[in-house]
Amino acid sequence: MSMIAEPEVFRFLAGRPLNEKEAWSRLLMYMGHWSAYGYGFFAVFDRATGDYLGETGLAQFRRGIGSAFDDLDEAGWVFTRRAHGRGIAYEAASAVHVWYEQRWPKPTYCLVPAENPPSFRLADKLGYRKREDIQVMDDVTLMERDHS
């Protein structure tokens, strides 16, 4: 089963698994972001098996959440069940943040769904700190990371 069909994975992003058209649009959006900005999301694979494990990166999603964040890039991550609890998300997201900050040294933010404790722990471990609870599709916590 592909990641986009794992209900427990995509419930925090789309509220449900993506259909083929939505998954294709997501892929094209990611490709376009790399072309327009020179950065975006990275695919993460298992070194031993070559299996796809998820994605992490930073992007300019332009969610319109306020002038303090409109020019900042948003970090994100989503991983298959096989990757959960193995430290893979932190390893990958941490490497992406190092790569990004060497090129674009500025603060970033992430949006974490209220009912996703593992994502809160990852954001905290990556250095994100809570700014406020907001409504963007669902209730989320806006977290910010200063470039250090």
C-alpha positions as CSV (number, residue, x, y, z in Angstrom):
1,M,0.0,0.0,0.0
2,S,1.4,3.4,-0.9
3,M,1.7,6.2,1.7
4,I,-1.0,8.2,0.1
5,A,-3.5,5.4,0.8
6,E,-2.5,5.1,4.5
7,P,-5.4,6.7,6.4
8,E,-3.4,7.1,9.6
9,V,-0.7,9.0,7.7
10,F,-2.8,11.4,5.6
11,R,-5.5,12.1,8.1
12,F,-3.5,15.0,9.4
13,L,-2.8,16.5,5.9
14,A,-6.0,16.0,3.9
15,G,-8.2,14.4,6.5
16,R,-8.3,11.2,4.3
17,P,-6.1,9.3,1.9
18,L,-5.4,11.1,-1.4
19,N,-6.9,9.8,-4.6
20,E,-4.7,9.4,-7.6
21,K,-5.5,12.8,-9.1
22,E,-4.7,14.6,-5.8
23,A,-1.5,12.6,-5.3
24,W,-0.4,13.5,-8.9
25,S,-1.2,17.2,-8.3
26,R,0.8,17.1,-5.1
27,L,3.8,15.7,-6.9
28,L,3.5,18.3,-9.7
29,M,3.3,21.1,-7.1
30,Y,6.5,19.8,-5.5
31,M,8.3,19.7,-8.8
32,G,7.2,23.2,-9.7
33,H,8.3,24.5,-6.3
34,W,11.8,23.2,-7.0
35,S,11.8,24.8,-10.4
36,A,10.6,28.2,-9.1
37,Y,12.5,28.4,-5.8
38,G,15.4,26.0,-5.9
39,Y,14.2,24.1,-2.9
40,G,11.3,22.0,-1.7
41,F,10.5,18.6,-0.4
42,F,12.8,15.6,-0.5
43,A,11.8,12.0,-0.9
44,V,13.2,9.7,1.8
45,F,14.2,6.1,1.1
46,D,15.3,3.2,3.3
47,R,19.1,2.9,2.7
48,A,19.0,-0.9,3.1
49,T,15.9,-1.8,1.0
50,G,15.4,1.2,-1.2
51,D,11.7,1.4,0.0
52,Y,10.1,4.8,0.0
53,L,9.6,6.0,3.6
54,G,8.2,9.5,3.2
55,E,9.0,13.1,2.5
56,T,10.2,16.2,4.3
57,G,11.3,19.7,3.3
58,L,10.4,23.3,3.2
59,A,8.2,25.3,0.9
60,Q,6.5,28.6,0.3
61,F,2.8,27.4,0.6
62,R,1.4,31.0,0.8
63,R,-1.4,30.0,3.3
64,G,-2.2,33.6,4.1
65,I,-1.8,33.1,7.9
66,G,-0.5,36.6,8.6
67,S,2.1,39.1,7.5
68,A,4.7,37.8,10.0
69,F,4.7,34.5,8.2
70,D,3.8,35.2,4.6
71,D,7.4,35.5,3.5
72,L,8.7,32.6,5.6
73,D,9.0,29.0,4.4
74,E,7.0,26.2,6.0
75,A,8.6,23.0,7.1
76,G,6.7,19.8,6.7
77,W,7.1,16.0,6.9
78,V,5.0,12.9,6.3
79,F,6.2,9.4,6.7
80,T,4.9,5.9,6.1
81,R,4.0,3.7,9.0
82,R,7.2,1.7,8.4
83,A,9.2,4.7,9.3
84,H,7.4,5.6,12.5
85,G,9.3,5.2,15.7
86,R,12.7,4.6,14.0
87,G,14.1,8.2,14.2
88,I,14.0,8.4,10.4
89,A,11.8,11.5,10.4
90,Y,14.2,13.4,12.7
91,E,17.3,12.3,10.7
92,A,15.8,13.3,7.4
93,A,14.2,16.6,8.6
94,S,17.3,17.6,10.5
95,A,19.5,17.1,7.4
96,V,17.1,19.1,5.3
97,H,17.1,22.0,7.7
98,V,20.9,22.1,7.8
99,W,21.0,22.1,4.0
100,Y,18.3,24.8,3.8
101,E,19.8,27.1,6.4
102,Q,23.2,27.0,4.7
103,R,21.5,28.6,1.7
104,W,18.6,30.6,3.1
105,P,19.4,31.7,6.7
106,K,16.0,32.9,7.9
107,P,13.3,31.7,10.3
108,T,10.9,29.0,9.3
109,Y,7.6,27.8,10.6
110,C,5.5,24.6,10.7
111,L,1.9,23.9,11.3
112,V,1.2,20.9,13.6
113,P,-2.4,19.4,13.9
114,A,-3.6,19.5,17.5
115,E,-4.1,15.8,17.7
116,N,-0.6,14.7,16.3
117,P,1.7,14.3,19.3
118,P,4.5,12.6,17.3
119,S,4.7,15.6,15.0
120,F,4.8,18.0,18.0
121,R,7.7,16.0,19.4
122,L,9.5,16.1,16.0
123,A,8.9,19.9,15.6
124,D,10.2,20.5,19.2
125,K,13.3,18.3,18.6
126,L,14.0,20.3,15.4
127,G,13.9,23.6,17.4
128,Y,10.4,24.8,16.6
129,R,8.6,26.7,19.4
130,K,4.9,27.3,19.8
131,R,3.7,30.7,18.6
132,E,-0.1,30.3,18.7
133,D,-3.0,28.0,17.9
134,I,-4.7,28.9,14.7
135,Q,-7.3,27.6,12.2
136,V,-6.0,26.5,8.8
137,M,-8.4,23.9,7.5
138,D,-8.4,22.4,11.0
139,D,-7.0,23.4,14.4
140,V,-3.2,23.6,14.2
141,T,-0.4,25.0,16.3
142,L,1.8,27.5,14.5
143,M,5.4,26.9,15.5
144,E,8.4,29.0,14.6
145,R,12.2,28.2,14.4
146,D,14.7,31.0,14.4
147,H,17.8,30.6,12.3
148,S,20.7,30.2,14.6
